[in-house]
Amino acid sequence: MTNNDLPTPASGASAPIAPDLSPDQALALDFALGILVEPLLGEANRRCRDEAAFSQLVEEYRAMIAGLADSSAEETPVPPSPKTWAAIAARTGADGSH
C-alpha cells in the first residue's frame, strides 16, 4: 500500500510517524483499529467529536478495515506446504534433532 492509497491526512502535519503515514493518519488508523489507550484515546475521541476532517479520516479507515475483513472471508485458506512445516520443525526442534 502506498501513501496514495491512504485517506488524505486531516491536517498538514509534517513529520510522519511511519514511512507512509502522517501523524493524523496514524492516530486515526489506531483509533479505527481500537488499539489506542489514554491519553491518545481521549485525544482521538475529542478530535472525532470536534474536527470533521479527522472524523472523516477515521470513518475512511473503518470502511477500509471492514472491506479487508469482508474480502478475507471470501478467500479459501491454503495450508502450508510440507517443506514449510519441515522448516518450522527444524527451527523449533520439533523434529527431534535438538
ChimeraX attribute file (.defattr): number of C-alpha atoms within 10 A of each C-alpha:
attribute: neighborCount
match mode: 1-to-1
recipient: residues
	/A:1	6
	/A:2	8
	/A:3	11
	/A:4	8
	/A:5	8
	/A:6	15
	/A:7	18
	/A:8	18
	/A:9	18
	/A:10	19
	/A:11	12
	/A:12	10
	/A:13	11
	/A:14	9
	/A:15	10
	/A:16	13
	/A:17	13
	/A:18	10
	/A:19	9
	/A:20	14
	/A:21	19
	/A:22	21
	/A:23	18
	/A:24	22
	/A:25	25
	/A:26	17
	/A:27	22
	/A:28	29
	/A:29	23
	/A:30	18
	/A:31	22
	/A:32	20
	/A:33	13
	/A:34	10
	/A:35	11
	/A:36	17
	/A:37	12
	/A:38	8
	/A:39	8
	/A:40	14
	/A:41	16
	/A:42	12
	/A:43	15
	/A:44	24
	/A:45	15
	/A:46	13
	/A:47	15
	/A:48	19
	/A:49	11
	/A:50	11
	/A:51	13
	/A:52	12
	/A:53	15
	/A:54	24
	/A:55	18
	/A:56	17
	/A:57	23
	/A:58	26
	/A:59	18
	/A:60	18
	/A:61	20
	/A:62	17
	/A:63	13
	/A:64	16
	/A:65	15
	/A:66	11
	/A:67	11
	/A:68	11
	/A:69	11
	/A:70	11
	/A:71	10
	/A:72	10
	/A:73	9
	/A:74	8
	/A:75	8
	/A:76	7
	/A:77	8
	/A:78	6
	/A:79	8
	/A:80	8
	/A:81	8
	/A:82	9
	/A:83	9
	/A:84	11
	/A:85	13
	/A:86	13
	/A:87	13
	/A:88	13
	/A:89	14
	/A:90	14
	/A:91	12
	/A:92	12
	/A:93	11
	/A:94	12
	/A:95	13
	/A:96	8
	/A:97	9
	/A:98	8
